[in-house]
Amino acid sequence: MDDAGNLVARVRELEIKISFLENHVEAQDREMLEQSRQFDLLKAEVKRLRELSSDQGSEGFPANEKPPHY
């Protein structure tokens, strides 16, 4: 009977560990999805800024020209 009780305790402990691991995996999945959304937003923002920068053309400061506060 002691072996059966020991086996039941081990199975219960494994079930608890599996439950925690499942919750952890679900939390990681949610976080990765949120990071993916943020990454997509950042890529879109970088694209928009590049387009804005290229649309300005020579209106911005050239690389060798000193800014007006000098």
mmJSON file of the N, C-alpha and C atoms, coordinates in Angstrom:
{"data_MODEL":{"atom_site":{
"group_PDB":["ATOM","ATOM","ATOM","ATOM","ATOM","ATOM","ATOM","ATOM","ATOM","ATOM","ATOM","ATOM","ATOM","ATOM","ATOM","ATOM","ATOM","ATOM","ATOM","ATOM","ATOM","ATOM","ATOM","ATOM","ATOM","ATOM","ATOM","ATOM","ATOM","ATOM","ATOM","ATOM","ATOM","ATOM","ATOM","ATOM","ATOM","ATOM","ATOM","ATOM","ATOM","ATOM","ATOM","ATOM","ATOM","ATOM","ATOM","ATOM","ATOM","ATOM","ATOM","ATOM","ATOM","ATOM","ATOM","ATOM","ATOM","ATOM","ATOM","ATOM","ATOM","ATOM","ATOM","ATOM","ATOM","ATOM","ATOM","ATOM","ATOM","ATOM","ATOM","ATOM","ATOM","ATOM","ATOM","ATOM","ATOM","ATOM","ATOM","ATOM","ATOM","ATOM","ATOM","ATOM","ATOM","ATOM","ATOM","ATOM","ATOM","ATOM","ATOM","ATOM","ATOM","ATOM","ATOM","ATOM","ATOM","ATOM","ATOM","ATOM","ATOM","ATOM","ATOM","ATOM","ATOM","ATOM","ATOM","ATOM","ATOM","ATOM","ATOM","ATOM","ATOM","ATOM","ATOM","ATOM","ATOM","ATOM","ATOM","ATOM","ATOM","ATOM","ATOM","ATOM","ATOM","ATOM","ATOM","ATOM","ATOM","ATOM","ATOM","ATOM","ATOM","ATOM","ATOM","ATOM","ATOM","ATOM","ATOM","ATOM","ATOM","ATOM","ATOM","ATOM","ATOM","ATOM","ATOM","ATOM","ATOM","ATOM","ATOM","ATOM","ATOM","ATOM","ATOM","ATOM","ATOM","ATOM","ATOM","ATOM","ATOM","ATOM","ATOM","ATOM","ATOM","ATOM","ATOM","ATOM","ATOM","ATOM","ATOM","ATOM","ATOM","ATOM","ATOM","ATOM","ATOM","ATOM","ATOM","ATOM","ATOM","ATOM","ATOM","ATOM","ATOM","ATOM","ATOM","ATOM","ATOM","ATOM","ATOM","ATOM","ATOM","ATOM","ATOM","ATOM","ATOM","ATOM","ATOM","ATOM","ATOM","ATOM","ATOM","ATOM","ATOM","ATOM","ATOM","ATOM","ATOM","ATOM"],
"id":[1,2,3,4,5,6,7,8,9,10,11,12,13,14,15,16,17,18,19,20,21,22,23,24,25,26,27,28,29,30,31,32,33,34,35,36,37,38,39,40,41,42,43,44,45,46,47,48,49,50,51,52,53,54,55,56,57,58,59,60,61,62,63,64,65,66,67,68,69,70,71,72,73,74,75,76,77,78,79,80,81,82,83,84,85,86,87,88,89,90,91,92,93,94,95,96,97,98,99,100,101,102,103,104,105,106,107,108,109,110,111,112,113,114,115,116,117,118,119,120,121,122,123,124,125,126,127,128,129,130,131,132,133,134,135,136,137,138,139,140,141,142,143,144,145,146,147,148,149,150,151,152,153,154,155,156,157,158,159,160,161,162,163,164,165,166,167,168,169,170,171,172,173,174,175,176,177,178,179,180,181,182,183,184,185,186,187,188,189,190,191,192,193,194,195,196,197,198,199,200,201,202,203,204,205,206,207,208,209,210],
"type_symbol":["N","C","C","N","C","C","N","C","C","N","C","C","N","C","C","N","C","C","N","C","C","N","C","C","N","C","C","N","C","C","N","C","C","N","C","C","N","C","C","N","C","C","N","C","C","N","C","C","N","C","C","N","C","C","N","C","C","N","C","C","N","C","C","N","C","C","N","C","C","N","C","C","N","C","C","N","C","C","N","C","C","N","C","C","N","C","C","N","C","C","N","C","C","N","C","C","N","C","C","N","C","C","N","C","C","N","C","C","N","C","C","N","C","C","N","C","C","N","C","C","N","C","C","N","C","C","N","C","C","N","C","C","N","C","C","N","C","C","N","C","C","N","C","C","N","C","C","N","C","C","N","C","C","N","C","C","N","C","C","N","C","C","N","C","C","N","C","C","N","C","C","N","C","C","N","C","C","N","C","C","N","C","C","N","C","C","N","C","C","N","C","C","N","C","C","N","C","C","N","C","C","N","C","C","N","C","C","N","C","C"],
"label_atom_id":["N","CA","C","N","CA","C","N","CA","C","N","CA","C","N","CA","C","N","CA","C","N","CA","C","N","CA","C","N","CA","C","N","CA","C","N","CA","C","N","CA","C","N","CA","C","N","CA","C","N","CA","C","N","CA","C","N","CA","C","N","CA","C","N","CA","C","N","CA","C","N","CA","C","N","CA","C","N","CA","C","N","CA","C","N","CA","C","N","CA","C","N","CA","C","N","CA","C","N","CA","C","N","CA","C","N","CA","C","N","CA","C","N","CA","C","N","CA","C","N","CA","C","N","CA","C","N","CA","C","N","CA","C","N","CA","C","N","CA","C","N","CA","C","N","CA","C","N","CA","C","N","CA","C","N","CA","C","N","CA","C","N","CA","C","N","CA","C","N","CA","C","N","CA","C","N","CA","C","N","CA","C","N","CA","C","N","CA","C","N","CA","C","N","CA","C","N","CA","C","N","CA","C","N","CA","C","N","CA","C","N","CA","C","N","CA","C","N","CA","C","N","CA","C","N","CA","C","N","CA","C","N","CA","C","N","CA","C","N","CA","C","N","CA","C"],
"label_alt_id":[null,null,null,null,null,null,null,null,null,null,null,null,null,null,null,null,null,null,null,null,null,null,null,null,null,null,null,null,null,null,null,null,null,null,null,null,null,null,null,null,null,null,null,null,null,null,null,null,null,null,null,null,null,null,null,null,null,null,null,null,null,null,null,null,null,null,null,null,null,null,null,null,null,null,null,null,null,null,null,null,null,null,null,null,null,null,null,null,null,null,null,null,null,null,null,null,null,null,null,null,null,null,null,null,null,null,null,null,null,null,null,null,null,null,null,null,null,null,null,null,null,null,null,null,null,null,null,null,null,null,null,null,null,null,null,null,null,null,null,null,null,null,null,null,null,null,null,null,null,null,null,null,null,null,null,null,null,null,null,null,null,null,null,null,null,null,null,null,null,null,null,null,null,null,null,null,null,null,null,null,null,null,null,null,null,null,null,null,null,null,null,null,null,null,null,null,null,null,null,null,null,null,null,null,null,null,null,null,null,null],
"label_comp_id":["MET","MET","MET","ASP","ASP","ASP","ASP","ASP","ASP","ALA","ALA","ALA","GLY","GLY","GLY","ASN","ASN","ASN","LEU","LEU","LEU","VAL","VAL","VAL","ALA","ALA","ALA","ARG","ARG","ARG","VAL","VAL","VAL","ARG","ARG","ARG","GLU","GLU","GLU","LEU","LEU","LEU","GLU","GLU","GLU","ILE","ILE","ILE","LYS","LYS","LYS","ILE","ILE","ILE","SER","SER","SER","PHE","PHE","PHE","LEU","LEU","LEU","GLU","GLU","GLU","ASN","ASN","ASN","HIS","HIS","HIS","VAL","VAL","VAL","GLU","GLU","GLU","ALA","ALA","ALA","GLN","GLN","GLN","ASP","ASP","ASP","ARG","ARG","ARG","GLU","GLU","GLU","MET","MET","MET","LEU","LEU","LEU","GLU","GLU","GLU","GLN","GLN","GLN","SER","SER","SER","ARG","ARG","ARG","GLN","GLN","GLN","PHE","PHE","PHE","ASP","ASP","ASP","LEU","LEU","LEU","LEU","LEU","LEU","LYS","LYS","LYS","ALA","ALA","ALA","GLU","GLU","GLU","VAL","VAL","VAL","LYS","LYS","LYS","ARG","ARG","ARG","LEU","LEU","LEU","ARG","ARG","ARG","GLU","GLU","GLU","LEU","LEU","LEU","SER","SER","SER","SER","SER","SER","ASP","ASP","ASP","GLN","GLN","GLN","GLY","GLY","GLY","SER","SER","SER","GLU","GLU","GLU","GLY","GLY","GLY","PHE","PHE","PHE","PRO","PRO","PRO","ALA","ALA","ALA","ASN","ASN","ASN","GLU","GLU","GLU","LYS","LYS","LYS","PRO","PRO","PRO","PRO","PRO","PRO","HIS","HIS","HIS","TYR","TYR","TYR"],
"label_asym_id":["A","A","A","A","A","A","A","A","A","A","A","A","A","A","A","A","A","A","A","A","A","A","A","A","A","A","A","A","A","A","A","A","A","A","A","A","A","A","A","A","A","A","A","A","A","A","A","A","A","A","A","A","A","A","A","A","A","A","A","A","A","A","A","A","A","A","A","A","A","A","A","A","A","A","A","A","A","A","A","A","A","A","A","A","A","A","A","A","A","A","A","A","A","A","A","A","A","A","A","A","A","A","A","A","A","A","A","A","A","A","A","A","A","A","A","A","A","A","A","A","A","A","A","A","A","A","A","A","A","A","A","A","A","A","A","A","A","A","A","A","A","A","A","A","A","A","A","A","A","A","A","A","A","A","A","A","A","A","A","A","A","A","A","A","A","A","A","A","A","A","A","A","A","A","A","A","A","A","A","A","A","A","A","A","A","A","A","A","A","A","A","A","A","A","A","A","A","A","A","A","A","A","A","A","A","A","A","A","A","A"],
"label_entity_id":["1","1","1","1","1","1","1","1","1","1","1","1","1","1","1","1","1","1","1","1","1","1","1","1","1","1","1","1","1","1","1","1","1","1","1","1","1","1","1","1","1","1","1","1","1","1","1","1","1","1","1","1","1","1","1","1","1","1","1","1","1","1","1","1","1","1","1","1","1","1","1","1","1","1","1","1","1","1","1","1","1","1","1","1","1","1","1","1","1","1","1","1","1","1","1","1","1","1","1","1","1","1","1","1","1","1","1","1","1","1","1","1","1","1","1","1","1","1","1","1","1","1","1","1","1","1","1","1","1","1","1","1","1","1","1","1","1","1","1","1","1","1","1","1","1","1","1","1","1","1","1","1","1","1","1","1","1","1","1","1","1","1","1","1","1","1","1","1","1","1","1","1","1","1","1","1","1","1","1","1","1","1","1","1","1","1","1","1","1","1","1","1","1","1","1","1","1","1","1","1","1","1","1","1","1","1","1","1","1","1"],
"label_seq_id":[1,1,1,2,2,2,3,3,3,4,4,4,5,5,5,6,6,6,7,7,7,8,8,8,9,9,9,10,10,10,11,11,11,12,12,12,13,13,13,14,14,14,15,15,15,16,16,16,17,17,17,18,18,18,19,19,19,20,20,20,21,21,21,22,22,22,23,23,23,24,24,24,25,25,25,26,26,26,27,27,27,28,28,28,29,29,29,30,30,30,31,31,31,32,32,32,33,33,33,34,34,34,35,35,35,36,36,36,37,37,37,38,38,38,39,39,39,40,40,40,41,41,41,42,42,42,43,43,43,44,44,44,45,45,45,46,46,46,47,47,47,48,48,48,49,49,49,50,50,50,51,51,51,52,52,52,53,53,53,54,54,54,55,55,55,56,56,56,57,57,57,58,58,58,59,59,59,60,60,60,61,61,61,62,62,62,63,63,63,64,64,64,65,65,65,66,66,66,67,67,67,68,68,68,69,69,69,70,70,70],
"pdbx_PDB_ins_code":[null,null,null,null,null,null,null,null,null,null,null,null,null,null,null,null,null,null,null,null,null,null,null,null,null,null,null,null,null,null,null,null,null,null,null,null,null,null,null,null,null,null,null,null,null,null,null,null,null,null,null,null,null,null,null,null,null,null,null,null,null,null,null,null,null,null,null,null,null,null,null,null,null,null,null,null,null,null,null,null,null,null,null,null,null,null,null,null,null,null,null,null,null,null,null,null,null,null,null,null,null,null,null,null,null,null,null,null,null,null,null,null,null,null,null,null,null,null,null,null,null,null,null,null,null,null,null,null,null,null,null,null,null,null,null,null,null,null,null,null,null,null,null,null,null,null,null,null,null,null,null,null,null,null,null,null,null,null,null,null,null,null,null,null,null,null,null,null,null,null,null,null,null,null,null,null,null,null,null,null,null,null,null,null,null,null,null,null,null,null,null,null,null,null,null,null,null,null,null,null,null,null,null,null,null,null,null,null,null,null],
"Cartn_x":[0.817,0.0,0.861,2.018,2.911,3.387,3.682,4.11,2.998,1.766,0.632,0.425,0.521,0.382,1.504,2.7,3.854,3.672,3.137,2.894,1.837,0.777,-0.278,0.283,1.108,1.715,2.608,3.36,4.245,3.431,2.364,1.508,0.868,0.391,-0.227,0.786,2.008,3.058,3.356,3.409,3.648,2.495,1.268,0.111,0.164,0.593,0.72,1.791,2.921,3.999,3.551,2.835,2.346,1.382,0.542,-0.406,0.332,1.35,2.139,2.848,3.386,4.078,3.119,1.921,0.924,0.572,0.391,0.102,1.264,2.477,3.657,3.749,3.505,3.551,2.479,1.287,0.221,0.597,1.219,1.651,2.731,3.649,4.684,4.075,3.112,2.451,1.781,1.094,0.444,1.476,2.574,3.619,4.271,4.519,5.121,4.184,2.891,1.917,1.922,1.956,2.005,3.297,4.421,5.682,5.657,5.017,4.899,4.075,3.006,2.181,2.989,3.726,4.549,5.625,6.223,7.24,6.652,5.45,4.793,4.526,4.092,3.863,5.163,6.238,7.527,8.036,7.855,8.275,7.494,6.2,5.382,5.832,6.18,6.638,7.975,8.889,10.181,9.962,9.087,8.784,8.219,7.301,6.701,7.757,8.649,9.692,10.674,10.991,11.874,11.222,9.935,9.229,9.16,8.899,8.862,10.226,11.276,12.627,12.979,12.612,12.935,12.065,10.855,9.981,10.525,11.224,11.766,12.936,13.592,14.697,15.773,16.059,17.148,16.685,15.454,14.959,15.624,16.074,16.745,18.155,18.879,20.256,21.17,21.992,22.983,23.983,24.627,25.505,26.655,27.19,28.356,27.998,26.776,26.374,26.136,26.633,26.446,25.004,24.417,23.062,23.024,21.879,21.786,22.199,22.272,22.625,24.128,24.949,26.392,26.78],
"Cartn_y":[-1.199,0.0,1.263,1.182,2.333,2.726,1.739,2.032,2.702,2.267,2.863,4.305,4.556,5.924,6.815,6.265,6.998,7.344,6.383,6.594,7.67,7.625,8.634,10.02,10.139,11.433,11.945,11.053,11.456,11.921,11.184,11.567,12.925,13.132,14.411,15.55,15.322,16.34,16.645,15.638,15.853,16.606,16.305,17.02,18.499,18.79,20.187,20.89,20.235,20.83,21.069,20.125,20.281,21.459,21.601,22.716,24.056,24.175,25.411,25.658,24.612,24.766,25.189,24.635,25.035,26.507,26.95,28.369,29.251,28.797,29.562,29.672,28.583,28.591,29.521,29.487,30.385,31.85,32.142,33.516,33.953,33.055,33.379,33.606,32.802,32.979,34.349,34.751,36.068,37.177,37.052,38.079,38.147,37.0,36.991,37.606,37.37,37.973,39.49,39.965,41.402,42.012,41.342,41.84,41.863,40.882,40.844,42.028,42.344,43.509,44.801,44.933,46.125,46.221,45.1,45.076,45.532,45.065,45.482,46.983,47.512,48.952,49.731,49.242,49.919,49.879,48.737,48.654,49.647,49.76,50.709,52.137,52.437,53.786,54.1,53.154,53.361,53.595,52.814,52.986,54.375,54.806,56.13,57.223,57.086,58.089,58.116,56.946,56.912,57.597,57.339,57.984,59.486,59.904,61.325,61.964,61.269,61.774,61.876,60.881,60.925,61.935,62.197,63.196,64.606,64.832,66.158,66.468,65.441,65.636,66.528,67.62,68.507,69.582,69.496,70.503,70.381,69.193,68.991,69.534,69.429,69.908,68.912,69.376,68.482,68.01,66.931,66.305,67.222,68.029,68.854,70.28,70.631,72.003,72.108,73.19,73.399,73.83,73.402,73.829,75.331,75.965,77.419,77.989,77.201,77.759,77.94,77.64,77.862,79.202],
"Cartn_z":[0.0,0.0,0.0,0.653,0.721,-0.67,-1.515,-2.88,-3.679,-3.476,-4.185,-3.741,-2.464,-1.956,-2.437,-2.505,-3.008,-4.487,-5.229,-6.653,-6.871,-6.072,-6.173,-5.872,-4.875,-4.515,-5.635,-6.236,-7.341,-8.547,-8.853,-9.985,-9.708,-8.481,-8.124,-8.268,-7.811,-7.931,-9.397,-10.228,-11.659,-12.307,-11.901,-12.439,-12.071,-10.853,-10.421,-11.244,-11.44,-12.231,-13.672,-14.237,-15.61,-15.692,-14.697,-14.671,-14.652,-13.805,-13.758,-15.091,-15.683,-16.964,-18.07,-18.076,-19.077,-18.924,-17.675,-17.434,-17.889,-17.641,-18.041,-19.567,-20.261,-21.725,-22.284,-21.715,-22.165,-21.945,-20.798,-20.523,-21.509,-21.817,-22.803,-24.178,-24.554,-25.844,-25.935,-24.855,-24.85,-24.97,-24.255,-24.292,-25.673,-26.271,-27.608,-28.638,-28.49,-29.398,-29.244,-28.008,-27.764,-28.313,-28.126,-28.674,-30.194,-30.785,-32.241,-32.734,-32.029,-32.395,-32.278,-31.183,-30.988,-32.069,-32.427,-33.466,-34.799,-35.123,-36.363,-36.365,-35.214,-35.116,-35.297,-34.694,-34.831,-36.269,-36.942,-38.349,-39.193,-38.94,-39.693,-39.414,-38.17,-37.823,-38.49,-38.494,-39.163,-40.654,-41.255,-42.683,-42.942,-42.07,-42.235,-42.088,-41.126,-40.934,-42.101,-42.645,-43.819,-45.006,-45.206,-46.31,-46.102,-44.869,-44.557,-44.804,-44.4,-44.587,-46.065,-46.846,-48.275,-49.005,-48.506,-49.125,-48.925,-47.807,-47.541,-48.461,-48.943,-49.874,-49.315,-49.997,-49.581,-48.612,-48.158,-47.222,-45.855,-45.511,-44.229,-44.285,-43.205,-43.172,-43.869,-44.789,-45.387,-44.334,-44.596,-43.603,-43.182,-44.071,-43.759,-43.351,-43.392,-43.051,-41.548,-40.96,-39.534,-39.283,-38.167,-37.824,-37.573,-37.658,-37.563,-36.208,-35.155,-33.856,-33.673,-34.665,-34.576,-35.07],
"occupancy":[1.0,1.0,1.0,1.0,1.0,1.0,1.0,1.0,1.0,1.0,1.0,1.0,1.0,1.0,1.0,1.0,1.0,1.0,1.0,1.0,1.0,1.0,1.0,1.0,1.0,1.0,1.0,1.0,1.0,1.0,1.0,1.0,1.0,1.0,1.0,1.0,1.0,1.0,1.0,1.0,1.0,1.0,1.0,1.0,1.0,1.0,1.0,1.0,1.0,1.0,1.0,1.0,1.0,1.0,1.0,1.0,1.0,1.0,1.0,1.0,1.0,1.0,1.0,1.0,1.0,1.0,1.0,1.0,1.0,1.0,1.0,1.0,1.0,1.0,1.0,1.0,1.0,1.0,1.0,1.0,1.0,1.0,1.0,1.0,1.0,1.0,1.0,1.0,1.0,1.0,1.0,1.0,1.0,1.0,1.0,1.0,1.0,1.0,1.0,1.0,1.0,1.0,1.0,1.0,1.0,1.0,1.0,1.0,1.0,1.0,1.0,1.0,1.0,1.0,1.0,1.0,1.0,1.0,1.0,1.0,1.0,1.0,1.0,1.0,1.0,1.0,1.0,1.0,1.0,1.0,1.0,1.0,1.0,1.0,1.0,1.0,1.0,1.0,1.0,1.0,1.0,1.0,1.0,1.0,1.0,1.0,1.0,1.0,1.0,1.0,1.0,1.0,1.0,1.0,1.0,1.0,1.0,1.0,1.0,1.0,1.0,1.0,1.0,1.0,1.0,1.0,1.0,1.0,1.0,1.0,1.0,1.0,1.0,1.0,1.0,1.0,1.0,1.0,1.0,1.0,1.0,1.0,1.0,1.0,1.0,1.0,1.0,1.0,1.0,1.0,1.0,1.0,1.0,1.0,1.0,1.0,1.0,1.0,1.0,1.0,1.0,1.0,1.0,1.0,1.0,1.0,1.0,1.0,1.0,1.0],
"B_iso_or_equiv":[0.0,0.0,0.0,0.0,0.0,0.0,0.0,0.0,0.0,0.0,0.0,0.0,0.0,0.0,0.0,0.0,0.0,0.0,0.0,0.0,0.0,0.0,0.0,0.0,0.0,0.0,0.0,0.0,0.0,0.0,0.0,0.0,0.0,0.0,0.0,0.0,0.0,0.0,0.0,0.0,0.0,0.0,0.0,0.0,0.0,0.0,0.0,0.0,0.0,0.0,0.0,0.0,0.0,0.0,0.0,0.0,0.0,0.0,0.0,0.0,0.0,0.0,0.0,0.0,0.0,0.0,0.0,0.0,0.0,0.0,0.0,0.0,0.0,0.0,0.0,0.0,0.0,0.0,0.0,0.0,0.0,0.0,0.0,0.0,0.0,0.0,0.0,0.0,0.0,0.0,0.0,0.0,0.0,0.0,0.0,0.0,0.0,0.0,0.0,0.0,0.0,0.0,0.0,0.0,0.0,0.0,0.0,0.0,0.0,0.0,0.0,0.0,0.0,0.0,0.0,0.0,0.0,0.0,0.0,0.0,0.0,0.0,0.0,0.0,0.0,0.0,0.0,0.0,0.0,0.0,0.0,0.0,0.0,0.0,0.0,0.0,0.0,0.0,0.0,0.0,0.0,0.0,0.0,0.0,0.0,0.0,0.0,0.0,0.0,0.0,0.0,0.0,0.0,0.0,0.0,0.0,0.0,0.0,0.0,0.0,0.0,0.0,0.0,0.0,0.0,0.0,0.0,0.0,0.0,0.0,0.0,0.0,0.0,0.0,0.0,0.0,0.0,0.0,0.0,0.0,0.0,0.0,0.0,0.0,0.0,0.0,0.0,0.0,0.0,0.0,0.0,0.0,0.0,0.0,0.0,0.0,0.0,0.0,0.0,0.0,0.0,0.0,0.0,0.0,0.0,0.0,0.0,0.0,0.0,0.0],
"pdbx_formal_charge":[null,null,null,null,null,null,null,null,null,null,null,null,null,null,null,null,null,null,null,null,null,null,null,null,null,null,null,null,null,null,null,null,null,null,null,null,null,null,null,null,null,null,null,null,null,null,null,null,null,null,null,null,null,null,null,null,null,null,null,null,null,null,null,null,null,null,null,null,null,null,null,null,null,null,null,null,null,null,null,null,null,null,null,null,null,null,null,null,null,null,null,null,null,null,null,null,null,null,null,null,null,null,null,null,null,null,null,null,null,null,null,null,null,null,null,null,null,null,null,null,null,null,null,null,null,null,null,null,null,null,null,null,null,null,null,null,null,null,null,null,null,null,null,null,null,null,null,null,null,null,null,null,null,null,null,null,null,null,null,null,null,null,null,null,null,null,null,null,null,null,null,null,null,null,null,null,null,null,null,null,null,null,null,null,null,null,null,null,null,null,null,null,null,null,null,null,null,null,null,null,null,null,null,null,null,null,null,null,null,null],
"auth_seq_id":[1,1,1,2,2,2,3,3,3,4,4,4,5,5,5,6,6,6,7,7,7,8,8,8,9,9,9,10,10,10,11,11,11,12,12,12,13,13,13,14,14,14,15,15,15,16,16,16,17,17,17,18,18,18,19,19,19,20,20,20,21,21,21,22,22,22,23,23,23,24,24,24,25,25,25,26,26,26,27,27,27,28,28,28,29,29,29,30,30,30,31,31,31,32,32,32,33,33,33,34,34,34,35,35,35,36,36,36,37,37,37,38,38,38,39,39,39,40,40,40,41,41,41,42,42,42,43,43,43,44,44,44,45,45,45,46,46,46,47,47,47,48,48,48,49,49,49,50,50,50,51,51,51,52,52,52,53,53,53,54,54,54,55,55,55,56,56,56,57,57,57,58,58,58,59,59,59,60,60,60,61,61,61,62,62,62,63,63,63,64,64,64,65,65,65,66,66,66,67,67,67,68,68,68,69,69,69,70,70,70],
"auth_comp_id":["MET","MET","MET","ASP","ASP","ASP","ASP","ASP","ASP","ALA","ALA","ALA","GLY","GLY","GLY","ASN","ASN","ASN","LEU","LEU","LEU","VAL","VAL","VAL","ALA","ALA","ALA","ARG","ARG","ARG","VAL","VAL","VAL","ARG","ARG","ARG","GLU","GLU","GLU","LEU","LEU","LEU","GLU","GLU","GLU","ILE","ILE","ILE","LYS","LYS","LYS","ILE","ILE","ILE","SER","SER","SER","PHE","PHE","PHE","LEU","LEU","LEU","GLU","GLU","GLU","ASN","ASN","ASN","HIS","HIS","HIS","VAL","VAL","VAL","GLU","GLU","GLU","ALA","ALA","ALA","GLN","GLN","GLN","ASP","ASP","ASP","ARG","ARG","ARG","GLU","GLU","GLU","MET","MET","MET","LEU","LEU","LEU","GLU","GLU","GLU","GLN","GLN","GLN","SER","SER","SER","ARG","ARG","ARG","GLN","GLN","GLN","PHE","PHE","PHE","ASP","ASP","ASP","LEU","LEU","LEU","LEU","LEU","LEU","LYS","LYS","LYS","ALA","ALA","ALA","GLU","GLU","GLU","VAL","VAL","VAL","LYS","LYS","LYS","ARG","ARG","ARG","LEU","LEU","LEU","ARG","ARG","ARG","GLU","GLU","GLU","LEU","LEU","LEU","SER","SER","SER","SER","SER","SER","ASP","ASP","ASP","GLN","GLN","GLN","GLY","GLY","GLY","SER","SER","SER","GLU","GLU","GLU","GLY","GLY","GLY","PHE","PHE","PHE","PRO","PRO","PRO","ALA","ALA","ALA","ASN","ASN","ASN","GLU","GLU","GLU","LYS","LYS","LYS","PRO","PRO","PRO","PRO","PRO","PRO","HIS","HIS","HIS","TYR","TYR","TYR"],
"auth_asym_id":["A","A","A","A","A","A","A","A","A","A","A","A","A","A","A","A","A","A","A","A","A","A","A","A","A","A","A","A","A","A","A","A","A","A","A","A","A","A","A","A","A","A","A","A","A","A","A","A","A","A","A","A","A","A","A","A","A","A","A","A","A","A","A","A","A","A","A","A","A","A","A","A","A","A","A","A","A","A","A","A","A","A","A","A","A","A","A","A","A","A","A","A","A","A","A","A","A","A","A","A","A","A","A","A","A","A","A","A","A","A","A","A","A","A","A","A","A","A","A","A","A","A","A","A","A","A","A","A","A","A","A","A","A","A","A","A","A","A","A","A","A","A","A","A","A","A","A","A","A","A","A","A","A","A","A","A","A","A","A","A","A","A","A","A","A","A","A","A","A","A","A","A","A","A","A","A","A","A","A","A","A","A","A","A","A","A","A","A","A","A","A","A","A","A","A","A","A","A","A","A","A","A","A","A","A","A","A","A","A","A"],
"auth_atom_id":["N","CA","C","N","CA","C","N","CA","C","N","CA","C","N","CA","C","N","CA","C","N","CA","C","N","CA","C","N","CA","C","N","CA","C","N","CA","C","N","CA","C","N","CA","C","N","CA","C","N","CA","C","N","CA","C","N","CA","C","N","CA","C","N","CA","C","N","CA","C","N","CA","C","N","CA","C","N","CA","C","N","CA","C","N","CA","C","N","CA","C","N","CA","C","N","CA","C","N","CA","C","N","CA","C","N","CA","C","N","CA","C","N","CA","C","N","CA","C","N","CA","C","N","CA","C","N","CA","C","N","CA","C","N","CA","C","N","CA","C","N","CA","C","N","CA","C","N","CA","C","N","CA","C","N","CA","C","N","CA","C","N","CA","C","N","CA","C","N","CA","C","N","CA","C","N","CA","C","N","CA","C","N","CA","C","N","CA","C","N","CA","C","N","CA","C","N","CA","C","N","CA","C","N","CA","C","N","CA","C","N","CA","C","N","CA","C","N","CA","C","N","CA","C","N","CA","C","N","CA","C","N","CA","C","N","CA","C","N","CA","C","N","CA","C"],
"pdbx_PDB_model_num":[1,1,1,1,1,1,1,1,1,1,1,1,1,1,1,1,1,1,1,1,1,1,1,1,1,1,1,1,1,1,1,1,1,1,1,1,1,1,1,1,1,1,1,1,1,1,1,1,1,1,1,1,1,1,1,1,1,1,1,1,1,1,1,1,1,1,1,1,1,1,1,1,1,1,1,1,1,1,1,1,1,1,1,1,1,1,1,1,1,1,1,1,1,1,1,1,1,1,1,1,1,1,1,1,1,1,1,1,1,1,1,1,1,1,1,1,1,1,1,1,1,1,1,1,1,1,1,1,1,1,1,1,1,1,1,1,1,1,1,1,1,1,1,1,1,1,1,1,1,1,1,1,1,1,1,1,1,1,1,1,1,1,1,1,1,1,1,1,1,1,1,1,1,1,1,1,1,1,1,1,1,1,1,1,1,1,1,1,1,1,1,1,1,1,1,1,1,1,1,1,1,1,1,1,1,1,1,1,1,1]
}}}
